[in-house]
Amino acid sequence: MLRKKISLLLALLLCQTPAVFSQPHIERSAPFEITDEDGFMKVVQFKNGKTCYLNFVGEGGITFKLFDAAHKPTISTKIRSTKWDADDYKSTAICATYEIHDELVIFLLQQNNSKENILHRIRVNEETGKIIKEDEIASGRKMGLFPFSIYVKSFIVQKDPNSDCYGVISADATFGKATFLVQHFDGNHNLISSVTESTKDNGGLCPMAIAVNGDKALYLTSGELGGMGDVNSTYISKLTKESKTIDYKPLEFAVDFKSSTCQMQFRHSDNKVEVLFTTRVKSKLFSNKSLYMSCLALLNSDNLNVLSLKELTNKKINEFGHTILAAEKDFDGVCNGFVLTNNNETFLLSEEMSYEVVSKMPGKGISKSYLGNIGITQLNADAEESAGYLIESKKKIEGEVPFMFLKDNGKGAWVISPDRMHDATNNQEVKFLFISGKKANYILINQLDVYMQAGNAESLKRRDFNQGTIEACYYTLKNGNMAKAPVFGNVTPGVEHTCYIGSADVNSDGVVATLERSVDGKKTTGHIVWLTFE
């Protein structure tokens, strides 16, 4: 009992004293109109200190707003084209936006009149918002015709964070046959290597994730789709400039592709490939139940041998929860991403999730998804757990979001399906963002005001989602300690200040630029907000 009281006191002190760490410096742009909050919204920070805001809702083009290094607005224009339909939002997805060779590069996916998916690469002048050049760099037929297509990502675009090189994978499938094209580009958009893989006899080999090591190599994980009941293996591959074909090396620790997902990254500090697998395995105690587990593999970048393989246990998260927050239950979250910081530390991001079926209709059900507590595990260079943190939280999403479909390294983001054009409604605000600062690490999140109070939060009832005020807040993570505070100062009942986490961009100095949504009664305004963390 005494230990529990001490733990509660520690939790109270932690939650009430965010001044242990400095508050971020905040700058806001002047308010501007948001045409449609369900449209694509993205903020991109350029190396020259300027910032642009992109918004696409299918009204004649992509809105481009530019702010100078002093965060003052300079120009506002539309990015238009004759090669893709600037009015077609429903069949369009923005796969990625990067600054490459001092240009804004937008990878836009859109269906043509033949229902083919075309990946457009749009190179935009950062100063004017005008198109420099655009190309159709990949195409593919609709993946819905492919067996188990819900597990297949049609297009994957990934840039090397340490250079301007990037990789693109496009899958093409129809009536059980599949091919996919792997392309590796340098910073001038020249092809380093390009390999096409044909279908295998047992149903197809489909890409899962890629990692890029400059212009030296591109790494690929892929999964083998067999028939019902077949073994579905996963593989790791390496492509270089000299590669003419794809050589596959089986990853024997992750054999069930249909129930697995992965993310990967190249560690430039020690030339290792880091692969995070989240997979479903059968329970040894209950043969009719499945459990989700995650493991992290470190691979030799030359020969792809497995150097270490660690099952991720949430041990440090539970230690933090029981000791600091006096939590009675263990953390039961699923890993949905990882981050490699500038200090060569790996942070795993996990989140609890549950479903509620609101009503059932013949052939159709209405569901809500509840995202719960967030767990962060800190790993050292040998993938050993060195610290853990637990954030009490609960958020609601309309619709069912499956566990296995993960999106965006560094963001707590779930997506309905890899092939779906847009995220579930209102998911921009329920994501969370990991920020690597120079003196500490941070989590940016929107929370109900009940979680902004001192001490442990009470169990939420359904009405709390409608009556509670949502507020952007941040958690400081440092040396196993955690503190929280609202981003925009004291919480005012009835007035909401939230960040669109999905639109955020973090630069190398730890400055976050994102879209802030302010609601005061029936009045809603938008700003670009810059948050400078130490």
C-alpha positions as CSV (number, residue, x, y, z in Angstrom):
1,M,0.0,0.0,0.0
2,L,2.8,2.4,0.9
3,R,4.6,1.6,-2.4
4,K,1.4,2.4,-4.3
5,K,0.9,5.7,-2.5
6,I,4.5,6.7,-3.3
7,S,4.0,5.7,-7.0
8,L,0.8,7.8,-7.1
9,L,2.7,10.8,-5.6
10,L,5.5,10.4,-8.1
11,A,2.9,10.3,-10.9
12,L,1.2,13.4,-9.6
13,L,4.5,15.3,-9.4
14,L,5.5,14.2,-12.9
15,C,2.2,15.3,-14.4
16,Q,2.1,18.6,-12.6
17,T,5.7,19.7,-13.2
18,P,6.3,19.9,-17.0
19,A,8.7,22.8,-16.3
20,V,11.3,20.2,-15.6
21,F,11.9,20.5,-19.3
22,S,11.6,23.7,-21.3
23,Q,8.4,24.4,-23.3
24,P,8.7,24.5,-27.1
25,H,8.9,27.9,-28.8
26,I,5.7,28.5,-30.8
27,E,5.1,30.6,-33.9
28,R,1.9,30.8,-35.8
29,S,1.0,32.0,-39.3
30,A,-1.9,34.2,-39.9
31,P,-5.2,32.3,-40.2
32,F,-6.3,31.0,-43.6
33,E,-9.2,29.1,-45.0
34,I,-9.1,25.4,-45.2
35,T,-11.2,24.4,-48.2
36,D,-12.0,20.8,-47.0
37,E,-10.7,19.2,-43.8
38,D,-11.0,15.8,-45.3
39,G,-8.6,16.6,-48.2
40,F,-4.9,15.9,-48.4
41,M,-3.0,18.4,-46.2
42,K,0.7,18.4,-45.8
43,V,3.3,20.8,-44.5
44,V,6.9,20.5,-45.8
45,Q,9.9,22.3,-44.4
46,F,12.7,23.1,-46.9
47,K,16.4,23.2,-46.1
48,N,16.6,27.0,-46.8
49,G,14.2,27.6,-43.9
50,K,11.1,28.1,-45.9
51,T,7.9,26.1,-45.4
52,C,5.1,25.2,-47.8
53,Y,1.6,24.0,-47.2
54,L,-0.1,21.6,-49.7
55,N,-3.8,21.0,-49.9
56,F,-5.6,18.9,-52.5
57,V,-9.4,18.4,-52.6
58,G,-9.8,18.1,-56.3
59,E,-10.7,21.7,-57.0
60,G,-8.4,22.6,-60.0
61,G,-5.1,21.5,-58.6
62,I,-2.9,21.2,-55.5
63,T,-2.9,24.4,-53.3
64,F,0.7,25.6,-52.7
65,K,1.3,28.2,-50.0
66,L,4.8,29.3,-49.3
67,F,6.2,30.9,-46.1
68,D,9.6,32.4,-46.0
69,A,12.3,31.7,-43.4
70,A,10.7,34.3,-41.0
71,H,7.4,32.3,-41.4
72,K,5.7,35.1,-43.3
73,P,3.4,34.2,-46.3
74,T,4.9,35.0,-49.7
75,I,2.9,33.3,-52.5
76,S,-0.2,31.2,-52.9
77,T,-0.9,29.3,-56.1
78,K,-2.2,26.1,-57.6
79,I,-0.1,23.2,-59.0
80,R,-1.9,22.2,-62.2
81,S,-1.2,19.7,-64.9
82,T,-2.5,18.2,-68.1
83,K,-1.1,14.8,-67.3
84,W,-3.4,14.1,-64.3
85,D,-6.9,15.2,-63.4
86,A,-6.6,18.2,-61.0
87,D,-10.3,17.9,-60.2
88,D,-10.3,14.2,-59.4
89,Y,-9.8,13.8,-55.6
90,K,-11.6,10.5,-55.1
91,S,-9.2,8.3,-57.2
92,T,-6.1,10.2,-56.2
93,A,-3.6,9.7,-53.4
94,I,-0.4,11.6,-52.6
95,C,2.0,8.7,-51.8
96,A,4.9,10.9,-50.6
97,T,6.3,14.4,-50.6
98,Y,10.0,15.0,-50.3
99,E,12.6,17.8,-50.8
100,I,15.0,16.3,-53.4
101,H,17.9,18.3,-54.9
102,D,16.4,21.6,-53.7
103,E,13.0,20.8,-55.4
104,L,9.7,19.8,-53.9
105,V,8.9,16.3,-55.3
106,I,5.3,15.0,-55.1
107,F,4.5,11.4,-55.9
108,L,0.9,11.4,-56.9
109,L,-1.1,8.2,-57.6
110,Q,-4.2,8.4,-59.8
111,Q,-6.4,6.1,-61.9
112,N,-6.7,6.8,-65.6
113,N,-9.7,6.1,-67.8
114,S,-8.7,2.5,-68.1
115,K,-8.7,2.1,-64.3
116,E,-4.9,1.8,-64.4
117,N,-3.0,3.2,-61.4
118,I,-0.4,5.7,-62.6
119,L,2.3,7.0,-60.3
120,H,3.3,10.5,-61.3
121,R,6.5,12.2,-60.1
122,I,6.0,16.0,-60.0
123,R,9.0,18.2,-59.6
124,V,8.1,21.6,-58.3
125,N,10.1,24.8,-58.0
126,E,10.2,25.7,-54.3
127,E,10.2,29.4,-54.9
128,T,7.3,29.7,-57.3
129,G,5.2,26.5,-57.0
130,K,5.5,25.9,-60.7
131,I,6.1,22.5,-62.2
132,I,9.6,21.9,-63.4
133,K,9.0,18.5,-64.8
134,E,6.6,15.6,-64.4
135,D,6.9,12.0,-65.4
136,E,4.8,8.8,-65.2
137,I,7.4,6.6,-63.5
138,A,5.2,3.5,-62.8
139,S,1.9,1.9,-63.5
140,G,-0.2,-1.0,-62.4
141,R,-3.6,-2.6,-62.8
142,K,-6.0,-2.5,-59.9
143,M,-4.8,-4.8,-57.1
144,G,-8.3,-5.7,-56.1
145,L,-8.2,-8.5,-58.6
146,F,-5.3,-10.2,-56.9
147,P,-5.8,-13.0,-54.4
148,F,-5.2,-11.7,-50.8
149,S,-4.8,-8.3,-52.4
150,I,-5.8,-6.6,-49.2
151,Y,-2.3,-7.4,-47.9
152,V,-0.5,-6.0,-51.0
153,K,0.8,-2.4,-51.3
154,S,0.5,-1.3,-54.9
155,F,3.2,1.4,-54.6
156,I,5.9,2.1,-52.1
157,V,8.1,5.2,-52.2
158,Q,10.9,5.7,-49.7
159,K,13.7,8.2,-49.5
160,D,17.1,7.8,-47.8
161,P,17.1,10.3,-45.0
162,N,20.8,10.8,-45.4
163,S,20.8,11.6,-49.1
164,D,18.5,12.6,-52.0
165,C,18.4,9.0,-53.3
166,Y,15.1,7.1,-53.2
167,G,13.4,3.9,-54.2
168,V,10.1,3.2,-55.8
169,I,8.2,-0.2,-56.0
170,S,5.1,-0.6,-58.1
171,A,3.1,-3.8,-58.2
172,D,0.9,-4.9,-61.1
173,A,-1.7,-7.6,-60.7
174,T,-4.6,-9.1,-62.6
175,F,-6.4,-12.4,-62.3
176,G,-3.9,-14.1,-60.0
177,K,-0.8,-13.1,-62.0
178,A,1.5,-10.4,-60.7
179,T,4.7,-8.5,-61.4
180,F,6.4,-5.7,-59.5
181,L,9.0,-3.2,-60.6
182,V,11.8,-2.0,-58.3
183,Q,13.5,1.3,-59.2
184,H,16.4,3.0,-57.4
185,F,17.0,6.7,-58.2
186,D,19.8,9.1,-57.4
187,G,19.2,12.7,-56.3
188,N,19.1,13.8,-59.9
189,H,16.3,11.3,-60.6
190,N,18.5,9.1,-62.7
191,L,18.0,5.4,-62.5
192,I,20.7,3.5,-60.6
193,S,19.0,0.1,-61.0
194,S,15.7,-1.2,-62.3
195,V,14.5,-4.8,-62.0
196,T,11.2,-6.4,-62.8
197,E,10.1,-9.5,-61.0
198,S,7.6,-11.9,-62.6
199,T,5.0,-13.9,-60.8
200,K,5.9,-17.2,-59.1
201,D,4.0,-20.4,-59.7
202,N,2.4,-20.5,-56.2
203,G,0.6,-17.2,-56.6
204,G,3.0,-14.3,-56.5
205,L,5.7,-12.5,-54.6
206,C,4.7,-9.1,-53.2
207,P,6.7,-6.2,-51.8
208,M,6.4,-5.2,-48.1
209,A,9.0,-2.5,-47.4
210,I,12.2,-0.9,-48.7
211,A,15.2,0.9,-47.3
212,V,17.8,2.9,-49.2
213,N,21.5,3.3,-48.7
214,G,22.3,6.3,-50.8
215,D,23.3,5.3,-54.3
216,K,25.0,2.1,-53.1
217,A,22.1,-0.2,-52.5
218,L,18.3,-0.7,-52.1
219,Y,17.0,-3.3,-49.7
220,L,13.6,-5.0,-50.1
221,T,11.5,-7.3,-48.0
222,S,8.8,-9.3,-49.8
223,G,6.3,-11.9,-49.1
224,E,5.2,-15.0,-50.9
225,L,1.5,-15.5,-51.4
226,G,0.5,-19.1,-51.5
227,G,-2.8,-20.8,-51.6
228,M,-5.0,-21.3,-48.5
229,G,-3.0,-23.2,-45.9
230,D,0.3,-22.9,-47.8
231,V,3.4,-21.7,-46.1
232,N,3.9,-18.1,-47.0
233,S,7.5,-17.2,-46.7
234,T,9.1,-13.7,-46.3
235,Y,12.4,-12.7,-48.0
236,I,15.1,-10.0,-47.8
237,S,16.8,-8.8,-51.0
238,K,19.6,-6.4,-52.0
239,L,19.8,-4.5,-55.2
240,T,22.9,-2.6,-56.4
241,K,23.8,-0.9,-59.7
242,E,25.1,-4.2,-61.0
243,S,21.9,-6.1,-60.2
244,K,20.1,-7.7,-63.1
245,T,17.8,-9.9,-61.1
246,I,16.5,-10.0,-57.6
247,D,18.1,-12.6,-55.3
248,Y,15.9,-13.7,-52.4
249,K,17.1,-14.8,-49.0
250,P,14.4,-16.3,-46.8
251,L,13.8,-14.8,-43.3
252,E,12.9,-18.0,-41.5
253,F,11.7,-16.2,-38.3
254,A,8.7,-14.6,-40.2
255,V,7.1,-17.2,-42.3
256,D,3.4,-16.2,-42.3
257,F,3.3,-13.3,-44.8
258,K,-0.5,-13.0,-44.9
259,S,-0.4,-12.1,-41.2
260,S,2.7,-10.0,-41.1
261,T,3.8,-6.5,-41.9
262,C,7.2,-4.8,-41.6
263,Q,9.1,-1.6,-41.7
264,M,12.8,-1.3,-42.4
265,Q,15.6,1.3,-42.3
266,F,19.3,1.5,-43.1
267,R,21.6,2.4,-40.2
268,H,24.3,4.6,-41.7
269,S,26.2,4.7,-38.5
270,D,27.2,1.0,-38.5
271,N,26.0,-0.2,-42.0
272,K,23.3,-2.5,-40.6
273,V,19.8,-3.0,-41.9
274,E,17.1,-2.8,-39.2
275,V,13.8,-4.7,-39.9
276,L,10.8,-4.5,-37.6
277,F,8.2,-7.3,-38.1
278,T,4.8,-7.4,-36.5
279,T,3.2,-10.7,-37.0
280,R,0.3,-12.9,-35.8
281,V,1.1,-16.2,-34.2
282,K,-1.0,-18.9,-32.7
283,S,-1.3,-19.0,-28.9
284,K,0.4,-22.0,-27.3
285,L,-2.2,-22.0,-24.5
286,F,-5.3,-21.4,-26.6
287,S,-5.0,-23.1,-30.0
288,N,-8.1,-21.2,-31.3
289,K,-6.7,-17.7,-30.6
290,S,-4.0,-15.6,-32.3
291,L,-1.7,-13.2,-30.7
292,Y,0.3,-10.3,-32.2
293,M,4.0,-10.1,-31.5
294,S,6.8,-8.0,-32.8
295,C,10.5,-8.7,-33.3
296,L,13.5,-6.6,-34.5
297,A,16.2,-8.0,-36.7
298,L,19.6,-6.5,-37.4
299,L,21.1,-7.7,-40.7
300,N,24.5,-7.5,-42.2
301,S,24.2,-5.1,-45.1
302,D,26.7,-7.0,-47.3
303,N,25.5,-10.6,-47.1
304,L,22.1,-10.1,-45.4
305,N,22.9,-12.5,-42.6
306,V,20.9,-12.1,-39.4
307,L,23.2,-10.6,-36.7
308,S,20.6,-10.5,-34.0
309,L,16.9,-11.2,-33.5
310,K,15.0,-9.9,-30.5
311,E,11.4,-10.5,-29.6
312,L,9.9,-7.2,-28.3
313,T,8.3,-7.7,-24.9
314,N,7.1,-4.3,-23.6
315,K,9.0,-5.1,-20.4
316,K,10.3,-1.6,-19.9
317,I,6.9,-0.1,-20.8
318,N,5.3,-2.2,-18.1
319,E,8.0,-1.3,-15.5
320,F,7.3,2.4,-16.2
321,G,3.5,1.9,-16.0
322,H,3.5,0.0,-12.8
323,T,6.2,2.0,-11.0
324,I,5.5,5.5,-12.1
325,L,1.8,5.5,-13.1
326,A,0.6,2.8,-10.7
327,A,-1.1,1.0,-13.6
328,E,-2.8,-2.2,-12.6
329,K,-2.7,-3.8,-16.0
330,D,0.1,-4.7,-18.3
331,F,0.4,-2.7,-21.6
332,D,-1.3,-4.7,-24.4
333,G,-0.3,-2.7,-27.5
334,V,0.7,-3.6,-31.0
335,C,3.9,-2.1,-32.4
336,N,3.0,0.3,-35.2
337,G,6.3,1.9,-36.2
338,F,9.9,2.7,-35.2
339,V,12.3,5.6,-35.4
340,L,16.0,5.8,-35.7
341,T,17.2,9.1,-34.1
342,N,20.2,11.2,-35.0
343,N,21.9,9.7,-31.9
344,N,21.6,6.2,-33.4
345,E,18.9,5.2,-30.9
346,T,15.9,3.2,-31.9
347,F,12.5,4.0,-30.5
348,L,9.6,1.6,-31.0
349,L,6.0,3.1,-31.1
350,S,3.1,0.9,-29.9
351,E,-0.5,1.5,-29.3
352,E,-3.5,-0.4,-27.8
353,M,-6.6,-0.9,-30.0
354,S,-10.1,-2.3,-29.6
355,Y,-13.3,-2.3,-31.6
356,E,-16.9,-1.8,-30.9
357,V,-19.7,-3.0,-33.3
358,V,-22.4,-0.3,-33.1
359,S,-24.9,-2.0,-35.3
360,K,-25.2,-4.8,-37.8
361,M,-27.0,-4.8,-41.1
362,P,-27.3,-7.6,-43.7
363,G,-23.9,-7.7,-45.3
364,K,-22.7,-4.6,-43.6
365,G,-21.7,-3.6,-40.0
366,I,-21.0,-0.2,-38.4
367,S,-17.9,-0.2,-36.2
368,K,-15.9,2.2,-34.1
369,S,-12.2,1.7,-33.3
370,Y,-10.7,2.9,-30.0
371,L,-7.0,3.6,-29.7
372,G,-5.8,3.2,-26.2
373,N,-2.6,3.7,-24.3
374,I,0.7,4.4,-26.1
375,G,3.9,2.7,-25.3
376,I,7.4,3.8,-26.3
377,T,10.4,1.5,-26.0
378,Q,14.0,2.8,-26.3
379,L,16.6,0.4,-27.6
380,N,20.4,0.7,-27.6
381,A,22.6,-0.1,-30.6
382,D,22.4,-3.8,-29.8
383,A,18.6,-3.7,-29.8
384,E,18.4,-4.2,-26.1
385,E,15.6,-2.4,-24.2
386,S,17.1,0.4,-22.3
387,A,14.0,2.5,-21.3
388,G,10.2,2.5,-21.6
389,Y,7.4,5.0,-21.3
390,L,3.7,4.7,-21.1
391,I,1.2,7.4,-22.1
392,E,-2.4,7.1,-20.9
393,S,-4.7,7.9,-23.8
394,K,-7.9,7.0,-25.5
395,K,-9.2,8.1,-28.9
396,K,-12.1,7.1,-31.1
397,I,-12.2,6.5,-34.9
398,E,-15.2,6.0,-37.0
399,G,-14.9,2.6,-38.8
400,E,-12.7,-0.4,-38.2
401,V,-9.0,-0.1,-38.5
402,P,-7.2,-3.5,-38.8
403,F,-4.1,-4.0,-36.8
404,M,-1.8,-5.0,-39.6
405,F,-2.0,-2.0,-41.9
406,L,0.6,0.4,-40.6
407,K,1.7,3.7,-42.2
408,D,4.5,6.3,-41.8
409,N,7.7,5.8,-39.9
410,G,7.8,8.0,-36.8
411,K,4.1,8.5,-36.6
412,G,1.5,6.5,-34.7
413,A,-0.6,6.1,-37.9
414,W,-2.9,3.3,-38.9
415,V,-4.5,3.0,-42.4
416,I,-7.6,1.1,-43.4
417,S,-5.8,-0.7,-46.3
418,P,-2.5,-0.3,-48.2
419,D,-4.4,0.2,-51.5
420,R,-7.0,2.6,-50.1
421,M,-6.7,6.1,-51.5
422,H,-7.4,8.0,-48.3
423,D,-7.3,7.4,-44.5
424,A,-10.4,6.9,-42.4
425,T,-12.4,10.0,-41.7
426,N,-11.0,12.3,-39.1
427,N,-7.8,10.2,-38.6
428,Q,-5.5,13.2,-39.0
429,E,-5.9,14.2,-35.4
430,V,-5.7,10.8,-33.7
431,K,-2.2,10.1,-34.8
432,F,0.8,10.9,-32.7
433,L,4.3,12.1,-33.6
434,F,7.7,11.2,-32.3
435,I,10.2,14.1,-32.3
436,S,13.9,13.7,-31.8
437,G,15.3,16.9,-30.2
438,K,18.9,17.8,-29.3
439,K,18.4,17.5,-25.5
440,A,15.3,15.2,-25.3
441,N,12.7,13.3,-27.3
442,Y,9.1,14.2,-27.4
443,I,5.6,12.9,-28.4
444,L,3.1,15.3,-29.9
445,I,-0.5,14.2,-29.5
446,N,-4.1,15.4,-29.2
447,Q,-5.8,14.3,-26.0
448,L,-9.1,14.6,-24.2
449,D,-8.7,17.1,-21.3
450,V,-9.3,14.3,-18.8
451,Y,-5.8,13.1,-19.6
452,M,-4.4,16.5,-19.0
453,Q,-5.3,16.4,-15.3
454,A,-2.9,15.3,-12.6
455,G,-2.7,11.7,-11.6
456,N,-4.2,8.7,-13.4
457,A,-7.2,9.3,-15.6
458,E,-10.5,7.7,-14.8
459,S,-12.0,5.1,-17.2
460,L,-13.7,7.0,-20.0
461,K,-17.4,6.6,-20.7
462,R,-18.9,7.1,-24.2
463,R,-20.2,10.5,-23.4
464,D,-16.7,11.7,-22.5
465,F,-15.8,11.6,-26.2
466,N,-18.5,14.1,-26.9
467,Q,-18.3,16.3,-23.8
468,G,-14.5,16.4,-23.3
469,T,-12.3,19.1,-24.8
470,I,-9.5,17.9,-27.1
471,E,-6.2,19.7,-26.7
472,A,-2.7,19.3,-28.3
473,C,-0.1,18.4,-25.8
474,Y,3.4,17.1,-25.7
475,Y,5.3,14.6,-23.6
476,T,9.0,15.0,-22.9
477,L,11.0,11.7,-22.7
478,K,14.4,11.8,-21.2
479,N,16.5,9.3,-19.2
480,G,13.5,7.2,-18.3
481,N,11.5,10.2,-17.0
482,M,8.4,11.8,-18.6
483,A,6.6,15.1,-18.2
484,K,3.6,16.4,-20.1
485,A,2.1,19.8,-20.8
486,P,-0.4,21.4,-23.2
487,V,1.3,22.8,-26.3
488,F,-0.7,26.1,-26.4
489,G,-0.8,26.9,-22.7
490,N,-3.6,26.5,-20.2
491,V,-6.6,24.5,-21.4
492,T,-9.7,26.6,-21.8
493,P,-13.0,24.6,-21.4
494,G,-14.9,24.5,-24.6
495,V,-12.0,25.9,-26.7
496,E,-10.0,23.3,-28.7
497,H,-6.5,23.7,-30.1
498,T,-5.5,20.5,-32.0
499,C,-2.7,19.7,-34.5
500,Y,-3.2,17.7,-37.7
501,I,-0.4,15.2,-36.9
502,G,-0.7,13.6,-40.3
503,S,0.4,16.8,-42.0
504,A,3.4,17.4,-39.8
505,D,7.0,17.6,-40.9
506,V,10.1,17.6,-38.5
507,N,13.4,19.0,-39.7
508,S,16.9,18.0,-38.5
509,D,16.8,20.7,-35.8
510,G,13.7,19.3,-34.1
511,V,11.4,22.0,-35.5
512,V,7.9,20.7,-36.1
513,A,5.7,22.4,-38.7
514,T,2.1,21.3,-38.8
515,L,-1.4,22.5,-39.3
516,E,-3.2,23.7,-36.2
517,R,-7.0,23.6,-36.1
518,S,-8.6,25.9,-33.6
519,V,-12.3,25.5,-32.6
520,D,-14.1,28.0,-30.5
521,G,-17.8,27.2,-30.5
522,K,-18.8,27.0,-34.1
523,K,-15.8,29.0,-35.4
524,T,-13.0,27.0,-36.9
525,T,-9.7,28.5,-38.1
526,G,-6.5,27.0,-39.4
527,H,-2.9,28.1,-39.0
528,I,0.6,26.8,-39.8
529,V,2.3,26.4,-36.5
530,W,6.0,25.9,-35.9
531,L,7.1,24.2,-32.6
532,T,10.8,24.4,-31.8
533,F,11.9,21.7,-29.3
534,E,15.3,21.5,-27.7
